[in-house]
């Protein structure tokens, strides 16, 4: 009976999927932020899928964006300022990137905010899977093993043909069923499916990104992956470089920003140093 109900749920998901509503899959990401430490952290990630595309990003990032939408809309209607410190309490997303796949997947679109600007690049990850006969249960799902090399790491995935989407978290896709669990050989990064629900539609552009772009304070630029990595390395070395160019060292009222900027820059560099174990090594 339990097996029948599981299959019925999957059929319902597939039927809804065909009607172009979306399914949100929740993945628990367990990761080692610092390559010199054994300490592990967790973050809840989501993979939204409809019949045309999928979007992967942090659930905390979406939740904070939704809260910002509510607060800014309320402020514009009432003219009263809000306590935006609430966003800091709920906005603990460590991963602010987004991965978009259009079906059938020929390439993926990777997008991330670097300071105020949004940069994106396209790539074909070139995943070559070796599918094993080995099977096991992962949560309620019957899964099968597959392995691949990507980003300088060796990955083991467990996919389920019970969930009819050839997709997975982050840049992983291309197996004959949804990837339920995937981790690298050193267990630096591990995603595991924890649940799903239906949502009305997929949002590629979140509220705050759209708002910031409309103000003219930010831009969205598509560049090559090589250029993106160059910009990100430059950002880590000089996190407030663009702010220095924008405002200089002295504000319009003559108040020196140097001390505050130095402290902010120091904190950002310390954070980069603590999070030095990226998903992709190459």
Number of C-alpha atoms within 10 A of each C-alpha: 6 7 9 9 10 14 14 12 13 15 15 12 20 17 12 16 19 13 11 16 17 24 24 22 21 22 25 17 21 18 21 22 23 17 13 10 10 11 10 13 11 15 18 20 25 25 26 24 27 24 18 14 18 25 22 25 23 22 21 20 20 19 16 20 18 15 17 17 16 12 18 18 12 14 13 10 9 9 10 9 11 11 7 12 9 13 16 10 9 13 17 15 19 13 15 15 19 20 22 23 23 16 15 11 16 11 16 21 17 21 22 18 17 16 14 15 16 17 22 20 18 17 13 11 14 12 15 13 17 13 17 11 7 10 14 13 11 17 13 9 17 16 23 23 20 21 19 16 15 19 12 11 16 13 21 19 26 27 29 24 16 16 21 15 21 19 25 26 27 21 20 22 20 17 23 17 20 25 28 25 24 24 21 20 12 11 13 19 21 21 25 22 24 15 12 15 11 15 13 11 14 18 11 16 9 13 16 15 17 13 14 14 15 11 9 8 10 17 16 16 12 15 12 13 15 10 14 19 11 11 14 18 12 12 16 18 14 15 22 17 15 14 13 15 9 9 11 14 15 12 11 8 6 8 9 13 14 14 10 10 16 12 11 14 18 14 13 17 17 12 12 16 13 14 14 13 18 15 17 9 9 8
